[in-house]
């Protein structure tokens, strides 16, 4: 028999899943209860696996399930119901216990991580999860989703640099290690870092679940969903919404062009024509502006931090190809490559994570490098520019504390008609840490905050 408090939690979890748009039938709820009857209920990992296996049918719903599971089966101490659920051995230790180390104000989290990795101290690594989230996620400052917070922590820690630092320290401390032993140590450290990354995500998900309002997963207008915070289910819905939105946007752009076609009254010509009618202006003359379709050049950052934003930017602009006189598309990380032909041949816009594999996109270490990418674009693809070209740069303008490449951006601005920048981050974060957007904005004709698909469509309409 399932204890009544556990059954009540399962029913409450199922109700929240349905409100979030997950199809969980009565038969599946009965299967879930039957599965739990066969499991050790004090093992949270087994409870999670049993419920996910019976209630979730689509991969897109896993993220929603994880958040709601953490809400109804938290990692924290027993509830008033008297039902305790023990975290699994791989679960993160809760910050705040007696064994916890001093906070980030007292010491450097990265130094402590290097020490724990060198010692292969899994317990210390779990204790450092809470400190890293507290120090770098900014959950008390910014309201966002799990992926956004995980990205902030990983960007601050830079696991690749941590791995290099650990291997260098091990080599210095153990000069007698053979190359084979060093390789095995490196593989073991990579495994620990991957476990640490998963623990960070679990810690952030748990904190969000405990802080989330009850209506967090209530239906919303899909075009207003923040691209940087969207769940997997919302991302799937957003991809389905791009083509219909592109059709509406094309119609809107067409109406704008027709309105501008009327022009302003030309008084001189109107008076000249009125002479034939005794001075009565029967035939007003309009000064019609020349409004032509722009030639658009797109430079899109497809690094991991903005990969989903890049996907929707590429998809929307590709769907609006008929509304521009010419569209050339380039993608970059720390190198740059043209993908115009690739996108034209694709049935749908390619995943930016696949575009990363194209020659030239990654030219150095695979971290965002605006200086290197912009310089490479100016040197290799200056033929894309010209007096009729409108250049659009799409990215978060975060340089990883490398050079911003302002000289290259000035060269681009000198050789194009207009220069715009689309940024998916909130405007109040522009300029903090390694963000160079304020410096870039001085060279641009317009900078747009495009956190949602609706904002992206509005920004495109403003420049096309």
C-alpha positions as CSV (number, residue, x, y, z in Angstrom):
1,X,0.0,0.0,0.0
2,X,1.1,3.5,-0.8
3,X,1.1,5.9,2.3
4,X,-1.7,8.4,1.9
5,X,0.6,11.5,2.0
6,X,2.7,10.1,-0.9
7,X,-0.5,9.3,-2.9
8,X,-1.7,12.9,-2.2
9,X,1.5,14.3,-3.5
10,X,1.3,12.1,-6.7
11,X,-2.3,13.4,-7.3
12,X,-1.2,17.0,-6.7
13,X,1.8,16.5,-9.1
14,X,-0.5,15.1,-11.7
15,X,-2.9,18.0,-11.4
16,X,0.0,20.5,-11.9
17,X,1.2,18.5,-14.9
18,X,-2.2,18.8,-16.5
19,X,-2.4,22.5,-15.9
20,X,1.1,22.8,-17.5
21,X,-0.2,21.1,-20.6
22,X,1.2,17.6,-20.0
23,X,-1.2,14.8,-20.9
24,X,-1.4,12.6,-17.9
25,X,-4.4,10.2,-18.0
26,X,-6.1,8.4,-15.1
27,X,-4.5,5.1,-16.3
28,X,-1.1,6.6,-16.1
29,X,-1.7,7.9,-12.6
30,X,-2.8,4.4,-11.5
31,X,0.4,3.0,-13.1
32,X,2.5,5.6,-11.2
33,X,0.9,4.5,-7.9
34,X,1.5,0.9,-8.7
35,X,5.1,1.6,-9.6
36,X,5.7,3.4,-6.3
37,X,4.3,0.4,-4.4
38,X,7.2,-1.6,-5.7
39,X,9.9,0.9,-4.8
40,X,11.8,2.1,-1.7
41,X,10.0,5.3,-1.1
42,X,12.8,6.8,1.0
43,X,15.0,6.9,-2.1
44,X,14.1,10.1,-4.0
45,X,15.9,9.1,-7.1
46,X,13.8,5.9,-7.5
47,X,10.6,7.9,-6.8
48,X,11.6,10.4,-9.5
49,X,12.4,7.6,-12.0
50,X,9.2,5.7,-11.3
51,X,7.0,8.7,-11.7
52,X,8.7,10.0,-14.8
53,X,8.6,6.6,-16.5
54,X,4.8,6.3,-15.9
55,X,3.6,9.9,-16.3
56,X,5.8,11.3,-19.0
57,X,5.5,10.2,-22.7
58,X,7.3,13.0,-24.5
59,X,10.9,14.3,-24.1
60,X,9.6,17.9,-24.3
61,X,7.7,17.4,-21.0
62,X,10.7,16.2,-19.0
63,X,11.8,19.6,-17.9
64,X,8.3,20.6,-16.7
65,X,8.1,17.3,-14.8
66,X,11.5,17.9,-13.2
67,X,10.5,21.3,-11.9
68,X,7.1,20.1,-10.6
69,X,8.5,17.0,-9.1
70,X,11.0,19.1,-7.1
71,X,8.0,21.2,-5.9
72,X,6.0,18.2,-4.6
73,X,9.0,16.0,-3.5
74,X,11.6,18.6,-2.4
75,X,15.1,17.8,-1.4
76,X,14.7,19.6,1.9
77,X,13.8,18.3,5.4
78,X,10.5,16.3,6.1
79,X,7.3,18.2,5.8
80,X,4.6,18.4,8.5
81,X,3.0,15.3,7.0
82,X,5.8,13.3,8.5
83,X,6.9,11.9,5.1
84,X,10.6,12.1,4.6
85,X,12.1,11.6,1.1
86,X,15.9,11.0,1.2
87,X,18.0,12.5,-1.6
88,X,19.8,10.0,-3.7
89,X,23.6,9.6,-3.3
90,X,24.1,11.7,-6.4
91,X,21.8,14.5,-5.2
92,X,23.3,17.8,-4.1
93,X,23.8,18.4,-0.4
94,X,21.7,21.2,1.0
95,X,23.5,24.4,1.8
96,X,23.2,25.4,5.4
97,X,24.2,22.2,7.2
98,X,26.9,22.2,9.8
99,X,29.6,20.7,7.5
100,X,29.3,23.5,4.9
101,X,32.4,25.5,4.1
102,X,32.4,29.3,4.4
103,X,30.5,31.2,1.8
104,X,32.0,32.8,-1.3
105,X,32.7,36.1,0.5
106,X,35.2,34.3,2.7
107,X,37.1,32.4,-0.1
108,X,37.2,31.9,-3.8
109,X,34.8,29.2,-5.0
110,X,37.0,28.4,-8.1
111,X,40.1,27.8,-6.0
112,X,38.1,25.5,-3.7
113,X,36.8,23.6,-6.8
114,X,40.3,23.1,-8.1
115,X,41.3,21.7,-4.7
116,X,38.3,19.4,-4.5
117,X,38.8,18.1,-8.1
118,X,42.5,17.4,-7.5
119,X,41.5,15.4,-4.4
120,X,38.6,13.8,-6.2
121,X,36.5,14.8,-3.1
122,X,32.9,14.2,-4.2
123,X,31.5,15.3,-0.8
124,X,33.3,18.7,-1.1
125,X,32.1,19.1,-4.6
126,X,28.5,18.6,-3.5
127,X,29.0,21.2,-0.8
128,X,30.4,23.7,-3.3
129,X,27.3,23.4,-5.5
130,X,25.2,25.6,-3.2
131,X,28.1,28.2,-2.9
132,X,28.5,28.4,-6.7
133,X,24.8,29.0,-7.2
134,X,24.6,31.6,-4.5
135,X,27.7,33.4,-5.8
136,X,27.1,33.4,-9.5
137,X,23.5,32.6,-10.5
138,X,22.0,35.9,-9.4
139,X,18.7,34.3,-8.4
140,X,18.1,37.1,-5.9
141,X,18.6,39.8,-8.5
142,X,17.2,38.4,-11.8
143,X,14.0,36.7,-12.4
144,X,14.6,34.0,-14.9
145,X,14.5,30.2,-15.6
146,X,16.7,27.2,-14.9
147,X,18.8,27.3,-18.1
148,X,19.5,31.0,-17.7
149,X,20.8,30.6,-14.1
150,X,22.8,27.5,-15.1
151,X,24.4,29.5,-17.9
152,X,25.4,32.3,-15.6
153,X,27.1,29.9,-13.2
154,X,28.9,27.9,-15.9
155,X,30.0,31.1,-17.6
156,X,31.5,32.3,-14.3
157,X,33.2,29.0,-13.4
158,X,34.3,28.1,-17.0
159,X,34.6,24.4,-16.5
160,X,37.1,24.1,-19.4
161,X,39.5,26.5,-17.7
162,X,38.9,24.6,-14.4
163,X,39.9,21.3,-16.1
164,X,43.1,22.9,-17.5
165,X,44.0,24.3,-14.1
166,X,43.4,21.0,-12.3
167,X,45.6,19.1,-14.8
168,X,48.3,21.7,-14.6
169,X,48.3,21.6,-10.8
170,X,48.4,17.8,-10.9
171,X,51.3,17.8,-13.3
172,X,53.2,20.3,-11.1
173,X,52.5,18.4,-7.8
174,X,53.3,14.9,-9.3
175,X,56.1,15.3,-11.7
176,X,56.7,11.6,-11.7
177,X,53.2,10.9,-13.3
178,X,53.4,9.1,-16.6
179,X,51.4,10.4,-19.6
180,X,49.0,7.5,-19.3
181,X,48.4,8.3,-15.6
182,X,47.8,11.9,-16.5
183,X,45.3,11.0,-19.2
184,X,43.4,8.8,-16.7
185,X,43.4,11.6,-14.2
186,X,42.1,14.0,-16.9
187,X,39.2,11.6,-17.8
188,X,38.3,11.1,-14.1
189,X,38.2,14.9,-13.7
190,X,36.0,15.3,-16.8
191,X,33.6,12.8,-15.2
192,X,33.6,14.8,-12.0
193,X,33.0,18.0,-13.8
194,X,30.0,16.6,-15.7
195,X,28.6,15.3,-12.4
196,X,29.1,18.8,-10.9
197,X,27.3,20.4,-13.9
198,X,24.3,18.1,-13.3
199,X,24.3,18.9,-9.6
200,X,24.3,22.6,-10.4
201,X,21.2,22.2,-12.6
202,X,19.5,20.1,-9.9
203,X,20.3,22.7,-7.2
204,X,18.9,25.5,-9.3
205,X,15.9,23.5,-10.3
206,X,15.2,22.8,-6.6
207,X,15.5,26.4,-5.5
208,X,13.2,27.5,-8.3
209,X,10.7,24.8,-7.4
210,X,10.6,26.0,-3.8
211,X,10.3,29.6,-4.8
212,X,7.9,29.2,-7.8
213,X,4.4,30.5,-7.5
214,X,1.6,28.0,-8.0
215,X,0.7,29.4,-11.4
216,X,4.1,29.3,-12.9
217,X,3.1,26.9,-15.6
218,X,-0.3,28.5,-16.5
219,X,-0.8,28.9,-20.2
220,X,0.7,32.0,-21.7
221,X,0.7,33.7,-25.1
222,X,3.5,31.8,-26.8
223,X,4.9,34.9,-28.6
224,X,5.4,36.5,-25.1
225,X,7.5,33.6,-23.7
226,X,11.1,34.7,-22.9
227,X,13.4,32.8,-25.3
228,X,16.2,32.6,-22.6
229,X,13.8,31.1,-20.0
230,X,11.6,28.8,-22.2
231,X,11.0,25.2,-21.2
232,X,11.5,22.4,-23.7
233,X,7.7,22.3,-24.3
234,X,7.6,26.0,-24.9
235,X,10.6,25.9,-27.3
236,X,8.7,23.2,-29.3
237,X,5.6,25.5,-29.5
238,X,7.8,28.5,-30.4
239,X,9.3,26.6,-33.3
240,X,5.8,25.8,-34.6
241,X,4.8,29.4,-34.2
242,X,7.6,30.9,-36.3
243,X,6.2,30.2,-39.8
244,X,2.6,31.6,-39.0
245,X,4.3,34.6,-37.3
246,X,6.4,35.2,-40.4
247,X,3.3,35.2,-42.6
248,X,1.7,37.8,-40.3
249,X,4.9,39.8,-40.2
250,X,5.2,39.8,-44.0
251,X,1.6,41.1,-44.3
252,X,2.4,43.8,-41.8
253,X,5.6,44.9,-43.6
254,X,3.6,45.0,-46.8
255,X,1.0,47.4,-45.3
256,X,3.8,49.6,-44.0
257,X,5.3,49.9,-47.5
258,X,1.9,50.7,-49.0
259,X,1.3,53.4,-46.4
260,X,4.7,55.0,-47.1
261,X,4.0,54.8,-50.8
262,X,1.4,57.7,-50.5
263,X,4.0,60.2,-49.5
264,X,3.5,63.9,-48.4
265,X,1.7,66.6,-50.3
266,X,3.8,68.4,-52.9
267,X,2.5,71.9,-52.8
268,X,4.4,73.3,-55.7
269,X,3.2,70.7,-58.2
270,X,-0.3,70.8,-56.8
271,X,-0.5,74.6,-57.4
272,X,0.9,74.3,-60.9
273,X,-1.8,71.7,-61.7
274,X,-4.5,73.9,-60.2
275,X,-3.9,76.7,-62.8
276,X,-5.8,74.6,-65.4
277,X,-8.9,74.7,-63.2
278,X,-8.8,78.4,-62.3
279,X,-6.7,77.8,-59.2
280,X,-8.9,75.0,-57.7
281,X,-6.6,72.1,-56.6
282,X,-8.7,69.3,-58.0
283,X,-5.6,67.1,-58.4
284,X,-3.3,67.0,-55.3
285,X,0.2,65.9,-56.1
286,X,2.1,63.7,-53.6
287,X,5.8,63.5,-53.1
288,X,6.3,59.7,-53.2
289,X,9.4,58.4,-51.3
290,X,11.5,55.7,-52.8
291,X,11.0,52.8,-50.3
292,X,12.9,49.7,-51.5
293,X,13.4,46.3,-50.0
294,X,16.6,46.3,-48.0
295,X,19.6,44.1,-48.7
296,X,20.1,42.4,-45.3
297,X,23.3,41.0,-43.9
298,X,22.9,39.0,-40.7
299,X,25.8,38.2,-38.3
300,X,24.4,35.8,-35.7
301,X,26.2,34.6,-32.5
302,X,25.5,30.8,-32.1
303,X,27.5,30.1,-29.0
304,X,25.9,28.0,-26.3
305,X,24.6,31.0,-24.3
306,X,22.4,32.3,-27.0
307,X,21.9,29.2,-29.2
308,X,18.1,29.1,-28.8
309,X,17.8,32.8,-29.5
310,X,20.0,32.3,-32.6
311,X,17.7,29.5,-33.8
312,X,14.6,31.7,-33.8
313,X,16.4,34.7,-35.4
314,X,17.6,32.5,-38.2
315,X,14.2,30.9,-38.7
316,X,12.3,34.1,-38.8
317,X,14.6,35.9,-41.1
318,X,14.8,32.9,-43.4
319,X,11.0,32.8,-43.6
320,X,11.0,36.5,-44.5
321,X,13.4,36.1,-47.4
322,X,10.8,37.4,-49.9
323,X,10.6,40.7,-48.0
324,X,14.3,41.6,-48.6
325,X,16.1,42.3,-51.8
326,X,18.9,40.0,-50.7
327,X,19.7,38.1,-47.6
328,X,23.2,36.8,-46.6
329,X,23.6,35.0,-43.3
330,X,26.8,34.5,-41.3
331,X,27.2,32.7,-38.0
332,X,30.1,33.0,-35.5
333,X,31.6,31.9,-32.2
334,X,35.3,32.8,-32.3
335,X,35.4,32.5,-36.1
336,X,32.8,33.2,-38.8
337,X,31.3,31.3,-41.7
338,X,28.6,32.1,-44.3
339,X,25.5,29.8,-44.1
340,X,23.3,31.4,-46.7
341,X,23.3,28.4,-49.0
342,X,23.0,26.0,-46.1
343,X,19.8,27.7,-44.8
344,X,18.3,27.9,-48.4
345,X,18.8,24.1,-48.9
346,X,17.4,23.2,-45.4
347,X,13.7,22.4,-45.1
348,X,13.8,24.1,-41.7
349,X,16.4,26.3,-40.1
350,X,19.2,24.2,-38.8
351,X,20.0,23.8,-35.2
352,X,22.7,26.3,-34.3
353,X,24.5,23.5,-32.5
354,X,24.9,21.8,-35.9
355,X,26.0,25.0,-37.6
356,X,28.9,25.2,-35.0
357,X,30.4,22.2,-36.8
358,X,30.8,24.1,-40.1
359,X,34.4,25.0,-41.0
360,X,35.4,28.4,-39.7
361,X,32.7,28.9,-37.1
362,X,35.1,27.8,-34.3
363,X,38.6,29.0,-35.1
364,X,40.3,29.0,-31.7
365,X,39.0,27.6,-28.3
366,X,35.2,27.6,-28.9
367,X,34.4,30.4,-26.6
368,X,32.7,33.6,-27.8
369,X,35.3,36.0,-29.2
370,X,33.7,39.1,-30.8
371,X,37.0,40.7,-31.6
372,X,38.3,37.7,-33.6
373,X,34.9,37.0,-35.3
374,X,34.3,40.6,-36.4
375,X,37.9,41.0,-37.6
376,X,37.5,37.7,-39.6
377,X,34.2,38.9,-41.1
378,X,35.8,42.2,-42.3
379,X,38.8,40.5,-43.8
380,X,37.0,37.6,-45.5
381,X,33.5,38.8,-46.3
382,X,33.8,42.6,-47.1
383,X,32.0,41.9,-50.4
384,X,28.8,41.4,-48.4
385,X,28.9,45.1,-47.4
386,X,28.0,48.2,-49.5
387,X,26.0,51.4,-49.4
388,X,22.7,49.4,-49.8
389,X,23.4,46.8,-47.1
390,X,21.7,46.8,-43.7
391,X,23.8,44.8,-41.2
392,X,22.1,43.1,-38.3
393,X,24.2,41.7,-35.5
394,X,22.4,39.2,-33.2
395,X,24.0,38.2,-29.9
396,X,24.4,39.0,-26.2
397,X,27.6,41.0,-26.8
398,X,29.4,39.1,-24.0
399,X,33.1,38.9,-24.9
400,X,34.4,36.6,-22.2
401,X,36.5,39.5,-21.1
402,X,38.3,39.6,-24.5
403,X,38.7,42.5,-26.8
404,X,35.3,43.9,-28.1
405,X,36.6,44.4,-31.7
406,X,35.3,48.0,-31.9
407,X,37.7,48.8,-34.8
408,X,36.2,46.0,-36.9
409,X,32.6,47.1,-36.1
410,X,33.5,50.7,-37.1
411,X,34.8,49.3,-40.4
412,X,31.5,47.5,-40.9
413,X,29.5,50.7,-40.0
414,X,31.5,52.8,-42.5
415,X,30.7,50.3,-45.3
416,X,27.0,49.8,-44.9
417,X,23.8,51.8,-44.9
418,X,22.5,50.9,-41.5
419,X,23.8,48.8,-38.5
420,X,21.5,47.3,-35.9
421,X,21.9,45.0,-32.9
422,X,19.5,42.5,-31.5
423,X,20.1,41.3,-27.9
424,X,18.1,38.7,-26.0
425,X,19.2,39.8,-22.5
426,X,17.2,42.2,-20.4
427,X,18.2,45.8,-20.9
428,X,19.2,46.3,-17.3
429,X,22.0,43.7,-17.8
430,X,23.6,45.5,-20.7
431,X,27.0,46.6,-19.7
432,X,27.4,44.4,-16.6
433,X,30.3,41.9,-16.2
434,X,31.7,41.1,-19.7
435,X,28.8,42.7,-21.7
436,X,30.1,45.3,-24.2
437,X,26.8,46.3,-25.6
438,X,27.0,50.0,-24.5
439,X,30.2,50.4,-26.5
440,X,28.7,48.6,-29.5
441,X,25.5,50.7,-29.2
442,X,27.5,53.9,-29.9
443,X,28.3,52.6,-33.4
444,X,24.7,51.3,-34.1
445,X,21.7,53.0,-35.6
446,X,19.5,51.0,-33.3
447,X,19.7,48.4,-30.5
448,X,16.7,46.2,-29.7
449,X,15.9,44.1,-26.7
450,X,14.4,40.9,-28.2
451,X,13.7,38.6,-25.3
452,X,10.5,37.2,-26.9
453,X,9.4,36.0,-30.3
454,X,6.9,39.0,-30.4
455,X,9.7,41.5,-29.7
456,X,11.9,39.8,-32.3
457,X,9.1,40.2,-34.9
458,X,8.6,43.9,-33.9
459,X,12.3,44.6,-34.2
460,X,12.5,42.9,-37.7
461,X,9.5,45.0,-38.8
462,X,11.3,48.2,-37.7
463,X,14.4,47.6,-39.7
464,X,13.1,45.8,-42.9
